[in-house]
Amino acid sequence: GLWLPDLIAEAGVDVATDLTFLSFDDEAIRSIQSPRRYRLFEKSPAPRELGRVSEYADGIGVRRKAVLPKDIGGRVGEPSKLVEKAHRRGLEVLVWTHRPENQHLPSNLRVGSNPHGHGDAAGEAALLFAAGIDGLITDVPEVALVGRNRLPGLPVAH
């Protein structure tokens, strides 16, 4: 029963300068006048949804599989067209949540058989950035940067 915009106002946050706002709730995003608003999606948004979101948000946030779908064997293959479609509508694309453990990685990026062991998360980050994403929500920013910095033509990020 709590309305997030009211909580933000009570906390004294200056949303005009201080806040990147991510939400699954369209109404909440529309009511916050933040310079960076992202509509989160549990599933890949349809083209019609992208058109609507472009009217009030700066971008979308999607699960990794919406950009890098897996095949039947659990391997990542060719990127989807989602980033291209979103960019045509002026939307940035954030991907969530990038994690290093094998159990969260595509089968072709796992290292060893321990599901809790770390696989090639930098490789997955590189694939996501190569697919054109604008940002990555991650548990391991240092690993995501290694992957992003593998791509030629992008400025090195720190």
N, C-alpha and C positions, 0 to 999 in steps of 0.2 A: 504493500500500500504506500510505499514511499516513491515520490516522483524525483528522479535523478536531477533534473534541472533545479528543483528547489533545494536539494541537498548541496549542490554545487554553489548556489547563491548563498546559502547559510554559511558555508565554509569560507566565503570571502574570496573565492578564486575569480580572477579577472579572465573570463572565458575569451574575451576579445584578444588577449595576448598570451595567455598562459597555457592553453589547453589544446591538446589533440583529443578529439572525442570519437570514441568507437562504440557503436551500439548495434544491437539487433533490432531495436525499436525505431521505426520511422518517425513517430511523433516526437520522441526524445531528440533525435538528430535535428529535426526541423525547428525545435524550440530553442536550441543552443546556438548562439551566434559566434561560434568558435571559428578561427581561421582555417582549421583542419578538421573536417568532419568525414567520418568513414562509416558506411553502412556495412555491417558484418552479415555474412550469409553462411548458414550451415551447409547448404548445397549450392552448387554452381547456379548463379542467377541466369534466368532466361533473358533474351535480348530485350523484351518488353520491360523487365525489371531494371535493366541497365539504363534504359531511356528515362524511366521515372526517377531513379536515384540521381541521375545527372542533373536533375532540376534543383536538388537541394543539398547535395553532398559533393565532397572533393574526390572521393574514391570509394572503393569497396575493399573489404577484407574477406578472403576466402580460405578454405582449407587447401593444403598443398595439393591434394589430389584433383582439385578443380583446374589447376594449371598443369600439373604433371600426372596424368592418369596412369594407373598401373594396368598391366595386361593380366591375363588369367594366372600367370605364374608369379604375379606380384612384382614384376620388374617394371621400372619406369621406362616409358618409351618417348614418343614424340609429344611435345607440349600441345595442349588444347588451343583453341582460337580465342579463349576468354580474354587474355590480356590485350590482344589486338582489338577485339570488339569493344572492350572497356575504354581503351585509349582513343578509339574513334569517337567516343562520346565525351571525351575530355576527362575521364575518370582515371585516377591512379589506382594501382592494384597492390594491396598488401597481402601477404600470405602468412597464415598462422597454422600451427605453432611448430616451428622447426626445432627438432630435438635430435640429439646425437645417438641415442640408444638404437641398437639393431632392430628391436621390436617396432620402432617407429619409422624405419627406413624401408625403401623398396628393397626387394630381395637382392637385386644386383648391386646394391651399395652397402650391404652388410659385410662385416669383417668378423670371421669366426662364427661360432654357433651359440654363444651366450646371448640371450635376448636383451640382457642389461648391459652388455659390452658396447663400446662405442664403435660405430661403423664409419663410413665415409660421409659424414654430415657436411663436410666442406664441399664434397663432390655434388651433393644434392643442392646446396646453396648455389653453387656455380651453375647448375642446370636451371634453377629457378630464375636467377638473374639473367641467364642467357635467353630465357623465355620472355624476358622483358618486364618482369615485375619491378615495382618502384620501391618496395620495402619488404622487410622480412621480420616478423615477430618471432623471436627465438629465445630459447633458454640458454643458448651458447653464442653470444654475439661475437666473441673472438674467433670462433670456428666459422661463423657465417661470413665474417670479413675475409678470412683466408679464401673461402670459396669465391666471394665476389671479386676479390683482387686477382683471381686467376684469369679473369676475362680481359682480353686485349681491348683497348679502346676506351675503357672506363677509367676515370680518375681513381687513383688508389685511395681507399677510404681507411680511416683510422678509428 
